[in-house]
Amino acid sequence: MADLRDLLQSADWKTEKHVPVIEGPDKISKGQVFKIEVSVGKQIAHPNTTEHHIKSVMLESVKLFHD
């Protein structure tokens, strides 16, 4: 069985093509509709070949405002 530290990426994220980039507004108001963009390979292009591709990316959120 692999040691956990052997499975973790230790490279700087700016040189890693698998790091997701999440972009959205710096501030929003309660009830405001806003756009979030998630991409992979923004800094360094990801090859996206049949043999090596990213099938999906999941973005989860939490409630940021209190009623």
N, CA, C and O atoms as a Tripos MOL2 file, in Angstrom:
@<TRIPOS>MOLECULE
protein
  268   267    67     0     0
PROTEIN
NO_CHARGES

@<TRIPOS>ATOM
      1 N           0.8470   -1.1800    0.0000 N.3       1 MET1
      2 CA          0.0000    0.0000    0.0000 C.3       1 MET1
      3 C           0.8940    1.2450    0.0000 C.2       1 MET1
      4 O           1.8990    1.3000    0.7080 O.2       1 MET1
      5 N           0.5120    2.2380   -0.8030 N.am      2 ALA2
      6 CA          1.3050    3.4660   -0.9250 C.3       2 ALA2
      7 C           1.1760    4.3200    0.3240 C.2       2 ALA2
      8 O           0.1220    4.3640    0.9580 O.2       2 ALA2
      9 N           2.2430    4.9850    0.6600 N.am      3 ASP3
     10 CA          2.2330    5.9410    1.7510 C.3       3 ASP3
     11 C           1.5140    7.2000    1.2650 C.2       3 ASP3
     12 O           1.6770    7.5850    0.1070 O.2       3 ASP3
     13 N           0.7310    7.8430    2.1160 N.am      4 LEU4
     14 CA         -0.0410    9.0160    1.7320 C.3       4 LEU4
     15 C           0.8400   10.0960    1.1050 C.2       4 LEU4
     16 O           0.4410   10.7060    0.1130 O.2       4 LEU4
     17 N           2.0100   10.3410    1.6500 N.am      5 ARG5
     18 CA          2.8760   11.4000    1.1180 C.3       5 ARG5
     19 C           3.3350   11.1100   -0.3150 C.2       5 ARG5
     20 O           3.6840   12.0320   -1.0520 O.2       5 ARG5
     21 N           3.3360    9.8270   -0.7130 N.am      6 ASP6
     22 CA          3.7010    9.4630   -2.0870 C.3       6 ASP6
     23 C           2.5760    9.7730   -3.0750 C.2       6 ASP6
     24 O           2.8250    9.8700   -4.2770 O.2       6 ASP6
     25 N           1.3560    9.9270   -2.5920 N.am      7 LEU7
     26 CA          0.2080   10.1860   -3.4470 C.3       7 LEU7
     27 C          -0.0850   11.6700   -3.6230 C.2       7 LEU7
     28 O          -0.8110   12.0490   -4.5420 O.2       7 LEU7
     29 N           0.4680   12.5140   -2.7580 N.am      8 LEU8
     30 CA          0.2000   13.9480   -2.8010 C.3       8 LEU8
     31 C           1.1150   14.6570   -3.7870 C.2       8 LEU8
     32 O           2.2970   14.3310   -3.8990 O.2       8 LEU8
     33 N           0.5580   15.6340   -4.5000 N.am      9 GLN9
     34 CA          1.3590   16.4670   -5.3960 C.3       9 GLN9
     35 C           2.0940   17.4960   -4.5500 C.2       9 GLN9
     36 O           1.4740   18.1790   -3.7340 O.2       9 GLN9
     37 N           3.3850   17.6140   -4.7280 N.am     10 SER10
     38 CA          4.1450   18.5860   -3.9600 C.3      10 SER10
     39 C           4.6380   19.7380   -4.8270 C.2      10 SER10
     40 O           5.3100   20.6410   -4.3270 O.2      10 SER10
     41 N           4.3120   19.7220   -6.1340 N.am     11 ALA11
     42 CA          4.7750   20.7610   -7.0530 C.3      11 ALA11
     43 C           4.0490   22.0760   -6.7870 C.2      11 ALA11
     44 O           2.9470   22.0950   -6.2370 O.2      11 ALA11
     45 N           4.6710   23.1460   -7.1770 N.am     12 ASP12
     46 CA          4.0560   24.4620   -7.1180 C.3      12 ASP12
     47 C           2.8310   24.4490   -8.0220 C.2      12 ASP12
     48 O           2.9170   23.9700   -9.1530 O.2      12 ASP12
     49 N           1.6940   24.9590   -7.5580 N.am     13 TRP13
     50 CA          0.4510   24.9130   -8.3480 C.3      13 TRP13
     51 C           0.5720   25.6260   -9.6830 C.2      13 TRP13
     52 O          -0.1700   25.3000  -10.6100 O.2      13 TRP13
     53 N           1.4630   26.5690   -9.8150 N.am     14 LYS14
     54 CA          1.6170   27.2940  -11.0810 C.3      14 LYS14
     55 C           2.2420   26.4270  -12.1630 C.2      14 LYS14
     56 O           2.1520   26.7590  -13.3460 O.2      14 LYS14
     57 N           2.8690   25.3300  -11.7820 N.am     15 THR15
     58 CA          3.4630   24.4290  -12.7670 C.3      15 THR15
     59 C           2.6640   23.1380  -12.8860 C.2      15 THR15
     60 O           3.1090   22.1980  -13.5450 O.2      15 THR15
     61 N           1.5010   23.0760  -12.2660 N.am     16 GLU16
     62 CA          0.6960   21.8590  -12.2620 C.3      16 GLU16
     63 C          -0.5190   22.0200  -13.1650 C.2      16 GLU16
     64 O          -1.3160   22.9370  -12.9660 O.2      16 GLU16
     65 N          -0.6740   21.1460  -14.1550 N.am     17 LYS17
     66 CA         -1.7590   21.2610  -15.1280 C.3      17 LYS17
     67 C          -3.0750   20.6680  -14.6460 C.2      17 LYS17
     68 O          -4.0750   20.7730  -15.3570 O.2      17 LYS17
     69 N          -3.1210   20.0510  -13.4720 N.am     18 HIS18
     70 CA         -4.3390   19.4210  -12.9750 C.3      18 HIS18
     71 C          -5.0390   20.2300  -11.8900 C.2      18 HIS18
     72 O          -6.0530   19.7780  -11.3570 O.2      18 HIS18
     73 N          -4.5430   21.3830  -11.5540 N.am     19 VAL19
     74 CA         -5.1360   22.1870  -10.4940 C.3      19 VAL19
     75 C          -6.3290   22.9620  -11.0370 C.2      19 VAL19
     76 O          -6.1890   23.7090  -12.0060 O.2      19 VAL19
     77 N          -7.5120   22.7940  -10.4220 N.am     20 PRO20
     78 CA         -8.6580   23.5740  -10.8840 C.3      20 PRO20
     79 C          -8.5130   25.0470  -10.5020 C.2      20 PRO20
     80 O          -8.0000   25.3770   -9.4330 O.2      20 PRO20
     81 N          -8.9680   25.9150  -11.3830 N.am     21 VAL21
     82 CA         -8.9860   27.3550  -11.1280 C.3      21 VAL21
     83 C         -10.4470   27.7560  -11.0020 C.2      21 VAL21
     84 O         -11.2420   27.5000  -11.9060 O.2      21 VAL21
     85 N         -10.8060   28.3860   -9.8820 N.am     22 ILE22
     86 CA        -12.1740   28.8150   -9.6280 C.3      22 ILE22
     87 C         -12.2020   30.3300   -9.6720 C.2      22 ILE22
     88 O         -11.4850   30.9930   -8.9230 O.2      22 ILE22
     89 N         -13.0440   30.8850  -10.5650 N.am     23 GLU23
     90 CA        -13.1290   32.3280  -10.7240 C.3      23 GLU23
     91 C         -14.5650   32.7910  -10.4920 C.2      23 GLU23
     92 O         -15.5170   32.1690  -10.9620 O.2      23 GLU23
     93 N         -14.6990   33.8780   -9.7700 N.am     24 GLY24
     94 CA        -15.9990   34.4590   -9.4940 C.3      24 GLY24
     95 C         -15.8140   35.8640   -8.9550 C.2      24 GLY24
     96 O         -14.6830   36.3210   -8.7880 O.2      24 GLY24
     97 N         -16.9160   36.5550   -8.6810 N.am     25 PRO25
     98 CA        -16.8080   37.9170   -8.1810 C.3      25 PRO25
     99 C         -16.1870   37.9540   -6.7850 C.2      25 PRO25
    100 O         -16.3320   37.0150   -6.0030 O.2      25 PRO25
    101 N         -15.4960   39.0520   -6.4850 N.am     26 ASP26
    102 CA        -14.9030   39.2220   -5.1570 C.3      26 ASP26
    103 C         -15.9690   39.4290   -4.0920 C.2      26 ASP26
    104 O         -15.8210   38.9590   -2.9630 O.2      26 ASP26
    105 N         -17.0420   40.1290   -4.4440 N.am     27 LYS27
    106 CA        -18.1340   40.3960   -3.5010 C.3      27 LYS27
    107 C         -19.4660   40.2180   -4.2140 C.2      27 LYS27
    108 O         -19.5960   40.5080   -5.4030 O.2      27 LYS27
    109 N         -20.4550   39.7340   -3.4640 N.am     28 ILE28
    110 CA        -21.8140   39.6240   -3.9780 C.3      28 ILE28
    111 C         -22.7830   40.0930   -2.9060 C.2      28 ILE28
    112 O         -22.4380   40.1390   -1.7250 O.2      28 ILE28
    113 N         -23.9930   40.4390   -3.3190 N.am     29 SER29
    114 CA        -25.0380   40.8550   -2.3900 C.3      29 SER29
    115 C         -26.0190   39.6990   -2.1990 C.2      29 SER29
    116 O         -26.1370   38.8280   -3.0610 O.2      29 SER29
    117 N         -26.7130   39.6970   -1.0770 N.am     30 LYS30
    118 CA        -27.7050   38.6680   -0.7950 C.3      30 LYS30
    119 C         -28.7400   38.6400   -1.9150 C.2      30 LYS30
    120 O         -29.2850   39.6770   -2.2920 O.2      30 LYS30
    121 N         -29.0040   37.4580   -2.4380 N.am     31 GLY31
    122 CA        -29.9850   37.2920   -3.4980 C.3      31 GLY31
    123 C         -29.4530   37.5490   -4.9000 C.2      31 GLY31
    124 O         -30.1610   37.3070   -5.8780 O.2      31 GLY31
    125 N         -28.2420   38.0250   -5.0190 N.am     32 GLN32
    126 CA        -27.6450   38.3290   -6.3250 C.3      32 GLN32
    127 C         -27.2830   37.0440   -7.0550 C.2      32 GLN32
    128 O         -26.6990   36.1330   -6.4680 O.2      32 GLN32
    129 N         -27.6280   36.9720   -8.3250 N.am     33 VAL33
    130 CA        -27.2080   35.8580   -9.1750 C.3      33 VAL33
    131 C         -25.8150   36.1890   -9.7000 C.2      33 VAL33
    132 O         -25.5630   37.3100  -10.1420 O.2      33 VAL33
    133 N         -24.9230   35.2230   -9.6500 N.am     34 PHE34
    134 CA        -23.5590   35.4680  -10.1120 C.3      34 PHE34
    135 C         -23.0160   34.2290  -10.8020 C.2      34 PHE34
    136 O         -23.5490   33.1310  -10.6410 O.2      34 PHE34
    137 N         -21.9730   34.4100  -11.5560 N.am     35 LYS35
    138 CA        -21.3740   33.3450  -12.3460 C.3      35 LYS35
    139 C         -20.0640   32.8920  -11.7120 C.2      35 LYS35
    140 O         -19.2420   33.7110  -11.3000 O.2      35 LYS35
    141 N         -19.8870   31.5870  -11.6410 N.am     36 ILE36
    142 CA        -18.6400   30.9760  -11.1840 C.3      36 ILE36
    143 C         -18.1130   30.1490  -12.3580 C.2      36 ILE36
    144 O         -18.8650   29.3840  -12.9620 O.2      36 ILE36
    145 N         -16.8470   30.2950  -12.6800 N.am     37 GLU37
    146 CA        -16.2310   29.4890  -13.7320 C.3      37 GLU37
    147 C         -15.1390   28.6180  -13.1210 C.2      37 GLU37
    148 O         -14.2970   29.0950  -12.3600 O.2      37 GLU37
    149 N         -15.1680   27.3480  -13.4640 N.am     38 VAL38
    150 CA        -14.1500   26.4040  -13.0120 C.3      38 VAL38
    151 C         -13.4640   25.8620  -14.2520 C.2      38 VAL38
    152 O         -14.1190   25.3810  -15.1770 O.2      38 VAL38
    153 N         -12.1420   25.9430  -14.2660 N.am     39 SER39
    154 CA        -11.3880   25.4230  -15.4030 C.3      39 SER39
    155 C         -10.1840   24.6420  -14.9000 C.2      39 SER39
    156 O          -9.7420   24.8080  -13.7630 O.2      39 SER39
    157 N          -9.6770   23.8060  -15.7550 N.am     40 VAL40
    158 CA         -8.4740   23.0320  -15.4460 C.3      40 VAL40
    159 C          -7.4880   23.2900  -16.5710 C.2      40 VAL40
    160 O          -7.8470   23.2450  -17.7480 O.2      40 VAL40
    161 N          -6.2610   23.5560  -16.2080 N.am     41 GLY41
    162 CA         -5.2430   23.8000  -17.2210 C.3      41 GLY41
    163 C          -5.1910   25.2430  -17.6680 C.2      41 GLY41
    164 O          -4.8280   25.5230  -18.8100 O.2      41 GLY41
    165 N          -5.5460   26.1650  -16.7930 N.am     42 LYS42
    166 CA         -5.5210   27.5890  -17.1630 C.3      42 LYS42
    167 C          -4.0860   28.1100  -17.2800 C.2      42 LYS42
    168 O          -3.7540   28.8060  -18.2390 O.2      42 LYS42
    169 N          -3.2520   27.7800  -16.3220 N.am     43 GLN43
    170 CA         -1.8580   28.2470  -16.3420 C.3      43 GLN43
    171 C          -1.0210   27.4460  -17.3420 C.2      43 GLN43
    172 O          -0.2380   28.0070  -18.1080 O.2      43 GLN43
    173 N          -1.2030   26.1290  -17.3190 N.am     44 ILE44
    174 CA         -0.4900   25.2260  -18.2210 C.3      44 ILE44
    175 C          -1.5490   24.3590  -18.8870 C.2      44 ILE44
    176 O          -2.3130   23.6830  -18.1990 O.2      44 ILE44
    177 N          -1.6070   24.3680  -20.2020 N.am     45 ALA45
    178 CA         -2.6500   23.6460  -20.9270 C.3      45 ALA45
    179 C          -2.6440   22.1540  -20.5950 C.2      45 ALA45
    180 O          -1.5940   21.5160  -20.5250 O.2      45 ALA45
    181 N          -3.8430   21.6230  -20.3930 N.am     46 HIS46
    182 CA         -4.0120   20.1940  -20.1530 C.3      46 HIS46
    183 C          -4.2140   19.5140  -21.5150 C.2      46 HIS46
    184 O          -4.9440   20.0530  -22.3480 O.2      46 HIS46
    185 N          -3.5960   18.3530  -21.7720 N.am     47 PRO47
    186 CA         -3.6420   17.7560  -23.1010 C.3      47 PRO47
    187 C          -5.0430   17.3340  -23.5810 C.2      47 PRO47
    188 O          -5.3260   17.4390  -24.7740 O.2      47 PRO47
    189 N          -5.9220   16.8610  -22.6890 N.am     48 ASN48
    190 CA         -7.2810   16.4360  -23.0480 C.3      48 ASN48
    191 C          -7.3250   15.5080  -24.2580 C.2      48 ASN48
    192 O          -8.0030   15.7830  -25.2470 O.2      48 ASN48
    193 N          -6.6040   14.4290  -24.1600 N.am     49 THR49
    194 CA         -6.6560   13.4060  -25.2020 C.3      49 THR49
    195 C          -7.6040   12.3010  -24.7500 C.2      49 THR49
    196 O          -8.0410   12.3010  -23.5990 O.2      49 THR49
    197 N          -7.9230   11.3760  -25.6200 N.am     50 THR50
    198 CA         -8.7920   10.2560  -25.2540 C.3      50 THR50
    199 C          -8.1800    9.4550  -24.1150 C.2      50 THR50
    200 O          -8.8940    8.9730  -23.2360 O.2      50 THR50
    201 N          -6.8650    9.3120  -24.1290 N.am     51 GLU51
    202 CA         -6.1720    8.5260  -23.1120 C.3      51 GLU51
    203 C          -5.9820    9.2950  -21.8060 C.2      51 GLU51
    204 O          -5.8500    8.6810  -20.7470 O.2      51 GLU51
    205 N          -5.9660   10.6000  -21.8610 N.am     52 HIS52
    206 CA         -5.6830   11.4200  -20.6720 C.3      52 HIS52
    207 C          -6.5920   12.6450  -20.7040 C.2      52 HIS52
    208 O          -6.2890   13.6460  -21.3530 O.2      52 HIS52
    209 N          -7.6890   12.5470  -20.0030 N.am     53 HIS53
    210 CA         -8.6320   13.6680  -19.9870 C.3      53 HIS53
    211 C          -9.2770   13.7890  -18.6080 C.2      53 HIS53
    212 O          -9.2180   12.8640  -17.7990 O.2      53 HIS53
    213 N          -9.8790   14.9160  -18.3600 N.am     54 ILE54
    214 CA        -10.6180   15.1580  -17.1240 C.3      54 ILE54
    215 C         -12.0910   15.0380  -17.4770 C.2      54 ILE54
    216 O         -12.6170   15.8080  -18.2800 O.2      54 ILE54
    217 N         -12.7350   14.0770  -16.8770 N.am     55 LYS55
    218 CA        -14.1280   13.7820  -17.2020 C.3      55 LYS55
    219 C         -15.0810   14.7770  -16.5520 C.2      55 LYS55
    220 O         -16.0600   15.1920  -17.1720 O.2      55 LYS55
    221 N         -14.8060   15.1580  -15.3190 N.am     56 SER56
    222 CA        -15.7020   16.0830  -14.6320 C.3      56 SER56
    223 C         -14.9740   16.7840  -13.4980 C.2      56 SER56
    224 O         -13.9360   16.3270  -13.0190 O.2      56 SER56
    225 N         -15.5430   17.8990  -13.0870 N.am     57 VAL57
    226 CA        -15.0660   18.6590  -11.9380 C.3      57 VAL57
    227 C         -16.3000   18.9870  -11.1100 C.2      57 VAL57
    228 O         -17.3050   19.4410  -11.6570 O.2      57 VAL57
    229 N         -16.2390   18.7640   -9.8050 N.am     58 MET58
    230 CA        -17.3740   19.0380   -8.9450 C.3      58 MET58
    231 C         -17.0940   20.2980   -8.1190 C.2      58 MET58
    232 O         -16.0220   20.4500   -7.5340 O.2      58 MET58
    233 N         -18.0680   21.1810   -8.0870 N.am     59 LEU59
    234 CA        -17.9740   22.3900   -7.2800 C.3      59 LEU59
    235 C         -19.0830   22.3340   -6.2420 C.2      59 LEU59
    236 O         -20.2610   22.2640   -6.5930 O.2      59 LEU59
    237 N         -18.7160   22.3650   -4.9780 N.am     60 GLU60
    238 CA        -19.6920   22.3610   -3.8980 C.3      60 GLU60
    239 C         -19.6880   23.7290   -3.2410 C.2      60 GLU60
    240 O         -18.6780   24.4330   -3.2530 O.2      60 GLU60
    241 N         -20.8200   24.0970   -2.6700 N.am     61 SER61
    242 CA        -20.9060   25.4100   -2.0270 C.3      61 SER61
    243 C         -21.5150   25.2920   -0.6430 C.2      61 SER61
    244 O         -22.1050   24.2740   -0.2800 O.2      61 SER61
    245 N         -21.3560   26.3420    0.1000 N.am     62 VAL62
    246 CA        -21.9680   26.4600    1.4180 C.3      62 VAL62
    247 C         -22.7630   27.7480    1.4720 C.2      62 VAL62
    248 O         -22.4930   28.6720    0.7040 O.2      62 VAL62
    249 N         -23.7190   27.8270    2.3460 N.am     63 LYS63
    250 CA        -24.5150   29.0400    2.5000 C.3      63 LYS63
    251 C         -23.6340   30.0950    3.1650 C.2      63 LYS63
    252 O         -23.1010   29.8740    4.2520 O.2      63 LYS63
    253 N         -23.4870   31.2360    2.5080 N.am     64 LEU64
    254 CA        -22.6110   32.2910    3.0020 C.3      64 LEU64
    255 C         -23.3440   33.3770    3.7680 C.2      64 LEU64
    256 O         -22.7250   34.1400    4.5090 O.2      64 LEU64
    257 N         -24.6740   33.4530    3.5930 N.am     65 PHE65
    258 CA        -25.4400   34.5160    4.2230 C.3      65 PHE65
    259 C         -26.3730   33.9370    5.2720 C.2      65 PHE65
    260 O         -26.8560   32.8120    5.1470 O.2      65 PHE65
    261 N         -26.6130   34.7140    6.2860 N.am     66 HIS66
    262 CA        -27.5700   34.3210    7.3090 C.3      66 HIS66
    263 C         -28.8590   35.1000    7.0830 C.2      66 HIS66
    264 O         -28.8350   36.2720    6.7050 O.2      66 HIS66
    265 N         -29.9930   34.4250    7.3240 N.am     67 ASP67
    266 CA        -31.2940   35.0890    7.1570 C.3      67 ASP67
    267 C         -31.5580   36.0850    8.2780 C.2      67 ASP67
    268 O         -32.6050   36.7320    8.2950 O.2      67 ASP67
@<TRIPOS>BOND
     1     1     2 1
     2     2     3 1
     3     3     4 2
     4     3     5 am
     5     5     6 1
     6     6     7 1
     7     7     8 2
     8     7     9 am
     9     9    10 1
    10    10    11 1
    11    11    12 2
    12    11    13 am
    13    13    14 1
    14    14    15 1
    15    15    16 2
    16    15    17 am
    17    17    18 1
    18    18    19 1
    19    19    20 2
    20    19    21 am
    21    21    22 1
    22    22    23 1
    23    23    24 2
    24    23    25 am
    25    25    26 1
    26    26    27 1
    27    27    28 2
    28    27    29 am
    29    29    30 1
    30    30    31 1
    31    31    32 2
    32    31    33 am
    33    33    34 1
    34    34    35 1
    35    35    36 2
    36    35    37 am
    37    37    38 1
    38    38    39 1
    39    39    40 2
    40    39    41 am
    41    41    42 1
    42    42    43 1
    43    43    44 2
    44    43    45 am
    45    45    46 1
    46    46    47 1
    47    47    48 2
    48    47    49 am
    49    49    50 1
    50    50    51 1
    51    51    52 2
    52    51    53 am
    53    53    54 1
    54    54    55 1
    55    55    56 2
    56    55    57 am
    57    57    58 1
    58    58    59 1
    59    59    60 2
    60    59    61 am
    61    61    62 1
    62    62    63 1
    63    63    64 2
    64    63    65 am
    65    65    66 1
    66    66    67 1
    67    67    68 2
    68    67    69 am
    69    69    70 1
    70    70    71 1
    71    71    72 2
    72    71    73 am
    73    73    74 1
    74    74    75 1
    75    75    76 2
    76    75    77 am
    77    77    78 1
    78    78    79 1
    79    79    80 2
    80    79    81 am
    81    81    82 1
    82    82    83 1
    83    83    84 2
    84    83    85 am
    85    85    86 1
    86    86    87 1
    87    87    88 2
    88    87    89 am
    89    89    90 1
    90    90    91 1
    91    91    92 2
    92    91    93 am
    93    93    94 1
    94    94    95 1
    95    95    96 2
    96    95    97 am
    97    97    98 1
    98    98    99 1
    99    99   100 2
   100    99   101 am
   101   101   102 1
   102   102   103 1
   103   103   104 2
   104   103   105 am
   105   105   106 1
   106   106   107 1
   107   107   108 2
   108   107   109 am
   109   109   110 1
   110   110   111 1
   111   111   112 2
   112   111   113 am
   113   113   114 1
   114   114   115 1
   115   115   116 2
   116   115   117 am
   117   117   118 1
   118   118   119 1
   119   119   120 2
   120   119   121 am
   121   121   122 1
   122   122   123 1
   123   123   124 2
   124   123   125 am
   125   125   126 1
   126   126   127 1
   127   127   128 2
   128   127   129 am
   129   129   130 1
   130   130   131 1
   131   131   132 2
   132   131   133 am
   133   133   134 1
   134   134   135 1
   135   135   136 2
   136   135   137 am
   137   137   138 1
   138   138   139 1
   139   139   140 2
   140   139   141 am
   141   141   142 1
   142   142   143 1
   143   143   144 2
   144   143   145 am
   145   145   146 1
   146   146   147 1
   147   147   148 2
   148   147   149 am
   149   149   150 1
   150   150   151 1
   151   151   152 2
   152   151   153 am
   153   153   154 1
   154   154   155 1
   155   155   156 2
   156   155   157 am
   157   157   158 1
   158   158   159 1
   159   159   160 2
   160   159   161 am
   161   161   162 1
   162   162   163 1
   163   163   164 2
   164   163   165 am
   165   165   166 1
   166   166   167 1
   167   167   168 2
   168   167   169 am
   169   169   170 1
   170   170   171 1
   171   171   172 2
   172   171   173 am
   173   173   174 1
   174   174   175 1
   175   175   176 2
   176   175   177 am
   177   177   178 1
   178   178   179 1
   179   179   180 2
   180   179   181 am
   181   181   182 1
   182   182   183 1
   183   183   184 2
   184   183   185 am
   185   185   186 1
   186   186   187 1
   187   187   188 2
   188   187   189 am
   189   189   190 1
   190   190   191 1
   191   191   192 2
   192   191   193 am
   193   193   194 1
   194   194   195 1
   195   195   196 2
   196   195   197 am
   197   197   198 1
   198   198   199 1
   199   199   200 2
   200   199   201 am
   201   201   202 1
   202   202   203 1
   203   203   204 2
   204   203   205 am
   205   205   206 1
   206   206   207 1
   207   207   208 2
   208   207   209 am
   209   209   210 1
   210   210   211 1
   211   211   212 2
   212   211   213 am
   213   213   214 1
   214   214   215 1
   215   215   216 2
   216   215   217 am
   217   217   218 1
   218   218   219 1
   219   219   220 2
   220   219   221 am
   221   221   222 1
   222   222   223 1
   223   223   224 2
   224   223   225 am
   225   225   226 1
   226   226   227 1
   227   227   228 2
   228   227   229 am
   229   229   230 1
   230   230   231 1
   231   231   232 2
   232   231   233 am
   233   233   234 1
   234   234   235 1
   235   235   236 2
   236   235   237 am
   237   237   238 1
   238   238   239 1
   239   239   240 2
   240   239   241 am
   241   241   242 1
   242   242   243 1
   243   243   244 2
   244   243   245 am
   245   245   246 1
   246   246   247 1
   247   247   248 2
   248   247   249 am
   249   249   250 1
   250   250   251 1
   251   251   252 2
   252   251   253 am
   253   253   254 1
   254   254   255 1
   255   255   256 2
   256   255   257 am
   257   257   258 1
   258   258   259 1
   259   259   260 2
   260   259   261 am
   261   261   262 1
   262   262   263 1
   263   263   264 2
   264   263   265 am
   265   265   266 1
   266   266   267 1
   267   267   268 2
@<TRIPOS>SUBSTRUCTURE
     1 MET1         2 RESIDUE 1 A MET
     2 ALA2         6 RESIDUE 1 A ALA
     3 ASP3        10 RESIDUE 1 A ASP
     4 LEU4        14 RESIDUE 1 A LEU
     5 ARG5        18 RESIDUE 1 A ARG
     6 ASP6        22 RESIDUE 1 A ASP
     7 LEU7        26 RESIDUE 1 A LEU
     8 LEU8        30 RESIDUE 1 A LEU
     9 GLN9        34 RESIDUE 1 A GLN
    10 SER10       38 RESIDUE 1 A SER
    11 ALA11       42 RESIDUE 1 A ALA
    12 ASP12       46 RESIDUE 1 A ASP
    13 TRP13       50 RESIDUE 1 A TRP
    14 LYS14       54 RESIDUE 1 A LYS
    15 THR15       58 RESIDUE 1 A THR
    16 GLU16       62 RESIDUE 1 A GLU
    17 LYS17       66 RESIDUE 1 A LYS
    18 HIS18       70 RESIDUE 1 A HIS
    19 VAL19       74 RESIDUE 1 A VAL
    20 PRO20       78 RESIDUE 1 A PRO
    21 VAL21       82 RESIDUE 1 A VAL
    22 ILE22       86 RESIDUE 1 A ILE
    23 GLU23       90 RESIDUE 1 A GLU
    24 GLY24       94 RESIDUE 1 A GLY
    25 PRO25       98 RESIDUE 1 A PRO
    26 ASP26      102 RESIDUE 1 A ASP
    27 LYS27      106 RESIDUE 1 A LYS
    28 ILE28      110 RESIDUE 1 A ILE
    29 SER29      114 RESIDUE 1 A SER
    30 LYS30      118 RESIDUE 1 A LYS
    31 GLY31      122 RESIDUE 1 A GLY
    32 GLN32      126 RESIDUE 1 A GLN
    33 VAL33      130 RESIDUE 1 A VAL
    34 PHE34      134 RESIDUE 1 A PHE
    35 LYS35      138 RESIDUE 1 A LYS
    36 ILE36      142 RESIDUE 1 A ILE
    37 GLU37      146 RESIDUE 1 A GLU
    38 VAL38      150 RESIDUE 1 A VAL
    39 SER39      154 RESIDUE 1 A SER
    40 VAL40      158 RESIDUE 1 A VAL
    41 GLY41      162 RESIDUE 1 A GLY
    42 LYS42      166 RESIDUE 1 A LYS
    43 GLN43      170 RESIDUE 1 A GLN
    44 ILE44      174 RESIDUE 1 A ILE
    45 ALA45      178 RESIDUE 1 A ALA
    46 HIS46      182 RESIDUE 1 A HIS
    47 PRO47      186 RESIDUE 1 A PRO
    48 ASN48      190 RESIDUE 1 A ASN
    49 THR49      194 RESIDUE 1 A THR
    50 THR50      198 RESIDUE 1 A THR
    51 GLU51      202 RESIDUE 1 A GLU
    52 HIS52      206 RESIDUE 1 A HIS
    53 HIS53      210 RESIDUE 1 A HIS
    54 ILE54      214 RESIDUE 1 A ILE
    55 LYS55      218 RESIDUE 1 A LYS
    56 SER56      222 RESIDUE 1 A SER
    57 VAL57      226 RESIDUE 1 A VAL
    58 MET58      230 RESIDUE 1 A MET
    59 LEU59      234 RESIDUE 1 A LEU
    60 GLU60      238 RESIDUE 1 A GLU
    61 SER61      242 RESIDUE 1 A SER
    62 VAL62      246 RESIDUE 1 A VAL
    63 LYS63      250 RESIDUE 1 A LYS
    64 LEU64      254 RESIDUE 1 A LEU
    65 PHE65      258 RESIDUE 1 A PHE
    66 HIS66      262 RESIDUE 1 A HIS
    67 ASP67      266 RESIDUE 1 A ASP
